[in-house]
Amino acid sequence: MSENKRRLGATDLGLDLAQGTDAQVFKWLIACQLFGARISQEIAARTFHVLEADGVLTPAALASADWQHLVDLLGEGGYRRYDESTARELISVGSYVQERYGGRITRVRLADDGGTASKAEITRRLQEFKGIGPTAARIFLRDMGPVWGL
């Protein structure tokens, strides 16, 4: 791959997944949601930074976010083609993390027996989120998998 075609990852966005914090992992999930759409990774990265600067990249903030405000932020980042549907999905992701995982995205890796879920199970759980399909789940685990020992 040429330098211009390399895939952006968590570190390119200023995220440190090795910390393993819910804040960093949740931000990476949202970045992957943006990267998973048919839009350039540069626009997805710019949009991620706009959302981050606004302070909406927590489950609680997204769950209670105003849809139009998110549409405006997505547009500011250049994410115009999917801004309305993505705004709905972002609100849904925040709500789902709050409801299903008690606001802690890192719980997505816990198996029902308290151990660590398999990569296949985590992939399935990630795809339960609106807007997280196979591509976004694959991107998420590309960087998060090694940290989680998957």
N, C-alpha and C positions, 0 to 999 in steps of 0.2 A: 504494500500500500504506500502511496506517496504521502508525504507529510500532510498535505492538504486533505487527504481522504482518511486519515486515521480516525478511529472512533473516539469520541469524547467519553471520559469516564468520570467517576465521582471526584477524583483529585483535581480534574480540570475545572470543576465547579467550586473548588475550595472546600470540599467535604472530606472529612477524615473518618472513614468507616471503621478503621481499626479501633477507634474509641468505643464503638459498639453502642453508642447512646441512642435512645429513641429519637432524639432530635435529629441527629445526623442520618439515621436510617430512614426516618420518615421523609426528610428532604430528598434523599436519594430515590425513594419510591415515587415521589411527585415528579422528580426529574425524569425518571424512566417512563412515567406516564406521558410526559411531553415528548420524549425521544421516540416513543412507540408509535406516534402518529406519522402519517405521510407528509412530513414537513422537514425542512433541513435541520440538521443538528445544531447549526449556528443559531437559527431562530429559536429552537427549543431551549438552548443554553441561555440566550439573551432573555427569553421569557421567564425562565427559572430565576434569573437574577432580579428581574423586575418584581416577581412574586416575593422573593426573599427580602428584598429591600423594603417592601410594603409590610412585612411582618406577618403574612398570612400562612406561612408554611409550618403550622402546627395543626394537629387534628382538631383541637377546639376552635382555633381561628377559622379554619376552612368550614367546619360544621356550621358555624354561625355567620359565615360570610354572606354579604349581599351579592346576589347573582350579578347584577349590573356592574358592581365594582370589580368583580373578577373578570367580566367580559372586557371592561376598560383596561385592566392590567394586562390581560392576554393580548389585546390589540396593541398596547404600548410596546410589548415585546416583539410584535410582528406576527403573532400567532392568530392571524385574522380568519383564516379559512375555517378553523374549528373552534372559534372563541366561544360561541354560545353553548354548544354541546360540552365542550371541555369545562366550562364554568360549572355546569350542572354536575359533571363527573367529579370535579374537585370537591365540591360541597359533599357529594355522596361519599367520597373516599374519607374525608374528615369525619363524617358521621359514623361510617362503618368502623373505623378504627376506634372511635369512642365507644360504640355499642358492643362490638364483638371482642375487642381486645383491651377494653378499659383505658383507651387512650395511649396504649403502649404497642407500637408496631412491632417491636422485637418479639412480642408474644406469638407472632405468626410462625415462629420456628419451633414452638413447643408442641410436642406430640401430646395426644390425649392422656398418655400415661405419665406425663411429666418430663420425659426425656426429650431428645431432639428429634423433630420430625424429619422424614426423608426429604431429599431434594424434590422428588415427585410430589409429595404432599405439600410442601411449601409452594411449589409452582401452582398446584391446584388452588391453594388458599389465596395466593396473590391474584389469580384470575377471578376470584369472587368479587374483587373490587371493580366497580364500574370504571371502564376506561383502561383497565389493565388486561391486555390480551396476551397471547403467547410471545409476541415480540417484546413488549414491555417487561414481562416476567423474565424472559431470557436476559435482557439487558441488566435487570436488577440483580439476578443471580451471577452474572458475569463478574461483577465487582464484589457483591456481598457474599457469594458462595465461599470463596477462599477464607474470608474472615470468620464465617460460621463453620468452617471445616467441611464443606459440602463438595 
